[in-house]
């Protein structure tokens, strides 16, 4: 993952939006999108309190719903951390990296396969798969790992082996049960799209990431079974599942269509196309995207706005309140991975993100449930924040990559799901005959869940960059006013620096015009830095105006807008953040009219100034 550190002086700015006004968002303005995402991310992470010294190890990484509200289950927390991995990757804001990496490490399980005994009463196949998909996101983005933790990709693969070991042929000619344990309240009596779709996407992404067809073979196997049994129909609608009790054999399908099921298969198909290059997978991906119109155009008063059709009339439970987040997440990734789909997906995400922002007009920008109402509906919560965040931050991908608008996924398609070619046997991932238990075939991994007292403390705020003083000459001269002052930056220490090509600092100068200071970056460690405009190569030159004869009496404050990072919450609980509570600074938001883009980046520097 390419990271940058947001300037700590701007940490509090995300909270300055009035609590009675909707969140400001221009869906085509990257800066506006990042600002809005930062505000919503803060609102989401304000709910996370299981990072304190008194938190039991088994609870680290789990969000807790407020008293009097439905329980937020373990799988839901895993899904949230996947969103926070993406937030850090897309925005460059590392405020929640420490909390995220320790939450992931604390939940890998004794065998690093995401089977956790303390969660036995609530862990199903889908729960395990959602945590595994978050581990995949961390692996794909190069997300930092906690000290001593197993590699994210190893955990994802461990979960894959665990899940595939439970492929069951005693009913419905195959497929995965929703649950893992027969003594679970829901038992082994229902096979559904979320369990099988979770394996499908996990296998496809493992195949793409590891360039290993043995995983692709399993993705093909799951797709073929799912379409044959009827969980995906000829129009690419994805249904919930079917029972197996009393010889039902998946004959009576629950035809409810949920956003998260659709998202699982859509991005899984996209990953299969990216891995294989097979046009069949492109057609399947496009057809699934086209079928997602059901969720975006269900309400005529809000065309293009995402809705959880089945339950949004105040009947969604805690789980269901989060489902929209995953469709937004995986559609955004699909548009990036398969640009042919972007012309359909991107307008939906823009309309939905703007509607979500309008709903975030509750107290302290709490977000609502029903985005098609045009405002806050009075139904806030943890998952409402997650849905808004995922939809808004997905725009960061679409703004950067517009996709191929000549080949949109709204093209007519008569493709009907058909069995894939029989995959070749894969010795690396053996298929069991009949397994419907919680047994595991891998050896235990020597890694214990992260203890709370081993979690790194919140680091101090990085030292802000201060422009080096320019000593005043004995007298003013034309050469002083006309010649540039050169500052050479070398690699010896760590600071955070804000550079804006046209930022003008009020001078105390004998010159009528400011002198250009040229900052030359000379370290190869900047190769991963990607600001909004010009500091992209390993050696770069930018200019900033300062006074020639003397430095200002105090460090100047640029008026440039940079993506804000939410401030520390009020006292009473701990929210992970990489910054100390700063003094608030005004900012212009998306309304800034400067033509030059600001660039915020982290450099290892000690300033050696050469002046005339």
N, C-alpha and C positions, 0 to 999 in steps of 0.2 A: 504494500500500500504506500502511495506517495503522500506524505504527511507534511503539513505546515502548522505552525503555531499561531493562532490568532492573537493579535496584539492585546495584552491584558488590559490596557486602558479602555478597551471597548467592550469588556465583558458584560457590563450592566445594560448596554444599550438595547438589548432585545426586549427588555421589560418596560420600556418607556411608552409603548403603545397603550393607549387608554383602555382600561378594562371594559369600558362600555362601547367601544368601537370594534369593528371587525378587524381581523388581521390584514395588514396591507400586503397585497401580493399582485405583482404583474407577472403573469405566467411566462412571458417571453424575455424577461429581464433576469439574468443569472444572479445578479446582486440581490434583487428583491426576493428571489426564490430562496437564496441562502439565508437572508435575514429572517424570512418567515419560518423556514425549517428550524433555525436556531431557537426561535421563540417557542415553537411547538415541542421541540426536543427537551427544552428546559421544563416545560409543563409536564411532559411524560416522566422525566427522571426525578421530578419532585416527589413522585410516588414511591421511589425506591429507597427504602430505609434499612435493608438487610446487609449493610456494609459497615456496621458498627462493631466495636471491640467486644460487645456483649452478644453479638449475633451467633447462634449455634451454627456450627459448620454445615449442617444439613440444610440450613435455610439460606445460606449465601447464594445469591443469584435469583432468589424468588421474590417476585413482587407480591404485595399483600393488598387486597382490595379493602376499601374503607369498611368500618363496622356497619352492618345493616345492608350490605350489598352482596350480591352473589360472590361465591369464592372464585378467585382467579387461580386456575390450575397451573401445575408445573409446566405443562407444554406451552402455555401462553407466555410464561416468562422466557422460555427458550426462544420463542418466536420474536419477542421484543428485543432480545439481545441480537438476533440476526438483523433487525432493523437498525440497531445502534452501530453494528459493524458497518453497515452500508452508509449510515449517516457520517461516520468518521471518514470513510473512504471518499464519499462524494463531496463533502464540504471542506475537508481539511481541518476541521475543528476536533482537537484531541481532548476536549474537556472530559469526556466519559470513557476514554480508552482504558484507564486503570480499572475502573469499575467493571467494564465489559470483559476484559481479559480474565479477571479474577472470577467473575460470575461463570464464564465458560469453563474455566479450569476446575471450579468447585463442583461441577456437575457431570464430569466425564464418566463416573462410575469406576468400580474396582477393577474392571477389565478393560477400561477405556472403550466401552461400547455403548455407553449411555443407558445401561441397565442399572438402576439404582434401587437398592432394597428398601430404603426409607421412603421411596415414592411408589412402592409396589401397589398400594391401594388405588392409585390414580394414574399409573403409567400404562398406556396402551401402545399399540404399534404406531399409531399416528403421532403420539407424544414423542416417542423415540425418534421418529423420522423428522419431526420439526426441529428438534435439537440438532440432529445430524445435518440438516440443511443449513442451520446457522453456523455449524462448524465448517461446512463447505464454503460458505461465504467468507469466513475468516481465512481459510486456506487459499481461496482464489485471490483474495485481495492482499495477501501477505500481512495480515493483521498481527500486531505484536502478541506474543504469548507470555503467560505468567511463568516465572522461573520454576523449573522442575516439571512443568506440565507436558503431557505428550503432545506431539504435533497434531494440529487440527485435522490434517488430512488422514492421519492414522486413526483418530477417533471416528471420523466420518466413515472410514472403511471398516472399522470394527463394528459400527452400528449396522452397516450394510450386511456384513456376514451374519450378524445376529438376526436381522430381519429375514434374510433369505433362508435361514435355517428353519424358519417357521412356515414356509410355503406349504400349503395344505391341499392335498388332493382327495380328502375323505368326503368332501362335498363340493358342489359347483364346479367340479373338474379342475380345481386349482384355486389360486388366489390366497390372499391374506385375511385372517380374521382382524376385526377392528381391535380386539383386545389381545393381551398376551397370556393372561392367567385365567384358567377355568373358574377359579374361585372369586374372580372379580365380579362386582355387582352386575355388570353387563354380560359376563361370561363369554364363552366361545360360541356365539350363535348368530353373528352378524358379520358379513363381509362388505366392505365399503370402499368408496373411491378415495377417501382421504388416506387410508392405510396403504392401498395399492398405488395411488398416485404419489404418495410420499416416497415409496420405493422406486417408482418409475423415474421421478425427477432426480433422486439421489443417484441412481445407477447411471442416468444419462450424464449428469454433471461429473461424476467420477470418471466415466469414459472420456469425456472431453478434457478434463484436467490432467488425467494420467495417461491419456492416449492409449487406452487399453480396451480392446474389443470385448474382453470377458464381461466387463460391466455393461457394455452396449447390448450384449446378448441377453442379459437379464432385463434391460429396459424393453427390448423387443418382446420378450416373453410376457412381461406384465401388460404391455399395450395390447398384444394379441388376445390375452385372456379377458381384459377389461372390455374390449370392443365385442368380443364374441359373446360374453355373458350379458351384454346390453347396458352396461353402466355408461358407455358412450354410444350414442345412437348415430344414425346415418347423417344427421344434421350437425353432429358434433356437440350436441347438448350433453353435459356431464351430469349424471344423476347420483343420488347419495349412496345407495347400496341396497342390499337385500338380505333377508334372513335365511338361516339354514336349519332352523328347528323343525322337528317332526317331518323330516324329509322334504322340506320346502325347496332345498337345492337352488336357492337364489332365483326362484321362479317369479316371485312377487317383488318387483323393484319399487323402491321409494323414489318417486320422480321429482322430489324437491331438488332444485338447482341452487347450489351454494357457490359464492364467489371463490372461496379458497380451493374447492375441488377443481374448478375451471382453471385457476391459476397454476395449480400443480401440474396439470397435464400440458398446459400451453407452454410453459417455460421448459418442461422436460422435452417436449417435441422440438423446441428451438435448439436445445443443447444437442439433441440427436442429429439435427440437420447440420449444426456446426461441426459435429464430430465426423459424421459420415459423408457429408456433401451429397447425400442421396436426395433427389428431387421429391421423392415420396414424403420425406419428412418436412420439406418446405411446404408442400401442399397441405399436409396435416396441420402444420403450425398456422398457416394462413386461414384454414378452415376453422380452427379453434378460435383464432382472433375474431373472425367474422361472427362466430356464434356468441361471443362475449357481448355483442350488441344488446342482448337480452338484459344485461345488468346496467347498461349505460343509457338506454333509451326507453326505460319502462315507464317513466313519468313524463307525460307530454309537456307539462309545464316547465320541465328542466331537461331539455335534450342534451345528451352527452354527459350527464352527471351520474356518477356511480351510485348504485343503491343495492342494498341487500334485500332483494325483492320479497323473499319468503317471510321476513319477520320485522321489518322496520317500523311497522305500526305499533310501536311500544311493546313488542312481544319478544324481541331478541334477548337471549340470556347472555351471560358474561362471555362465553366462548364466541357466540355468534356476533357479538359487537365488534370483534376483532377481524372478522373474515375479510372485509373489504381491503384491509391493509395488505393482505397477501396477493390479492389479484392486482392491485396497483403495483406492488413490488415486482411481481413477476412479469407483468406486461411491460413495465419500464425496462427490465432486463431483456425481454424478448425483442423489443424495438431496437435495442442496442446491438444484440447478438445477431439478429436477422433483420437488416435494414429494410427489407422488402415489406415488412409489416408496419413500419414507422408511420406511414401516411394515414393509417387507420388509428393506431394506438395514440399517437401524440396529441391529436385534437381532443380525444377523450380525457387524457390525463390533464390537459390544460383546463378544460371545462370543469373537471371534477376538483382539481386543486383550487381553482378560484372559488368554487362553491364551498369547499371545505374551509377555506380561509374565512369566508363570510360567516360560517357557522362558529368560528372560533372567536365569538364576541361575548362569551360568558365572563364571569369574574376572573380576572387575571388571564384573559384569553383562553379560558377553557373552551374546548371544542364540543360541538353537539353531534348527534347521531344522524339525523336526516338532513342531508345536504341539499336536497331538492326544494326545501322550504324557503331558501334564500336568506337564512339567518340562523341564530342560535335557537334551538328547540327546547332548551331546558333539560336536556338529557346528556350530561357530561360524564366522563369517566376515564379510566386508564386507557381502555381500548379505543375510545373515541380519539384520544390524543395520538395513539399509534396509527390509526387509520388516516388521520390528517397528515401526520408526519410522512408516512410511506408514500402517500399520493403526491404531496408537495415535493419531497426530495427526489422522487423519480423524475421530475422535470429537469433536474441537473444533468441527467443522462440525455434527455431528448433535446435540450438546448444545445448541447455539444455535438450531438449526432442527429441530423435531421432525417437520415435514412434515405432510401431510394423512393422518391415520390412517383416514379414512373411505374412502380410495381407494388402497389398497395395491397394489403390483405383484404381490401373490400372487393377485390376482383372476384368475378363469378367463379364458383367452384362446384363441381358436381362430384367431387371425390367422396367416396363412401369408405369408412374404415374397413380395411381388408387385412387379412392375416399377413404379417411380414414374412419374408423368406425364412425358412427354417435356419436358425443360427447354428453355427458349428459348436460342438461341445467345448466347454471351457474348463480345462483341468484346474485353473486357478480359482474358480468359484464353483465348486461341485454342487449339484442340485440334489437335495435329500429326497428320499422316497416319500415318506409321510412323517411330518414333524409338526405337531401343534402344541408344543410346550415351550418352556422358557430355557431349555438347555442351550449351552453355548459350546462351540467347538474350539475356540481359541484359548491359548494359555493365558493365565492372568498376567496383566501388565503391572509392573512394580511401580505403581503411582497411587498415592493416597489422595483423597479429596483435599483441596486446599483448606487449611485451617484459617480461621479469621485472623488470628494474630500474626499470620505470615503475610497478610495483604499489605502491600507497600502503602505507607501513609501518603496522604495527598501532598504532592510536591509544592514547594513554594512557588509563587508567581515568578516567571523568568524576568530578569532585569531588562527593563525597556531600553531601547536604543536611544542614546543621546548624541546629537550631532557634535562632533569635536569642535572645540572652540577655535576660532580663527583669530590669532593675535592681531591687534591693531598696529598698522605701520606708523612710523613716526609722523608721517604726513600723507595726506591723500595724493594720489597721482593717477593719471589717466591709465597707466598700465595696470594698476591695482583694480580699477573698475572694469577694465576690458579683458584682462587675462583670467583664465579659469583657475580656481583653486582645486588641486588634485588630492583626493583621499584614496589611498591604497588600502584595501581590505585583505588581510591574510588570516590564516586559520590558526587561532590559538585559544580561543575561549568561546563561550556561548552567550549570545544575547538575542533579543528579538528586535527586528528592525522594520520600520514601515517606510517604504519608498514610493513616492508619487512623482511621476515625471514632470508635472507642471505645478506641484505644490509651491506656493510662495509664502515664505516666512516673513513676518513684519521685521524689517531690519532696523538696527540702530547704526546707520551707515553714513559715511561722508559721501558715498556715491549715490547718485540719483537712481541708478538702476542696480538691481542685485547681480551678484557674480554667480556664475554657474559652478557648482561643485560636481565633479565627476567622480562617481564611486565605481571602482573596478573590482568585480568579484573574480577571484582567482583560485577558487578551491573546487576540486572535483566532487566534493561532497554535496554540491548544489545540483547534481544531475537529476535528482528526484524532485526538485522543487518546481511546481507549476503554478505560478500566479496567474492573474487574469489576463495579462497582456504580454509583457516583454521580457521578464527574467526567466527565460527558458533554457538557454545554453549553459554550459558549465562555466563559461567566461562571458560576462556581459557588462555593458556600460549603460548606466542610467544617469539622468541629471536631476538635480533638485536645487532650487534657489535658496541661498542663504546670504546673509550680509557679508561683505568683504572685510571691513576693517575690524569687526568685533563680533563675537557670538552674542546672541540675545541673552538677557539677564537670566532667563529661565527657559527650559526646553520648550519649543513651540509645539502647538497641537495642530496637526494637519486637519483640514476639514474634509479630507477624503473619506468616503464611506468604505468600510471593509465589512465582511460578513461578521455580524455580531455573535458573541458567545454569551449565553445566558449567565446572569449573575448568580452568586451563591444564594440559596434560599434563606428565609428568615431562620433564626435560631430555633432549635427544638428537635431537629433531626439532621442527619448528615446526607447530603447529596454529593456524589463524587464529582469533583471538578479539578482541573489542573491549574486553577488560578485562585488567588486570594481575592476577597471582595474589593473591587476597585472603586475609585471615585467616578461617578457617572460623567459621561461626556455627551454633548449633543451630537447628533449625526443627521445627515440629510436624507438617508434612506434612498429609495429608488428615484427620488425626485432630483437628485444631483444632476447638474447639467454640464459637468466638466466633460470634455472630450477625451481626456487621457484617463486610462484605467489605472486604478491603484493596484499595487502589488504588495502583498504581505507575505514575507517568507522568513524562514529561520536560517540563520547562518552562523558558522563558528568563526568569530572574528576578533581581531584586536586592531583598532584603527591607528595607522601610522600616517600622519598628515604631512604632506609636503606643501608649503605655501611660498609665495613669492616674497 
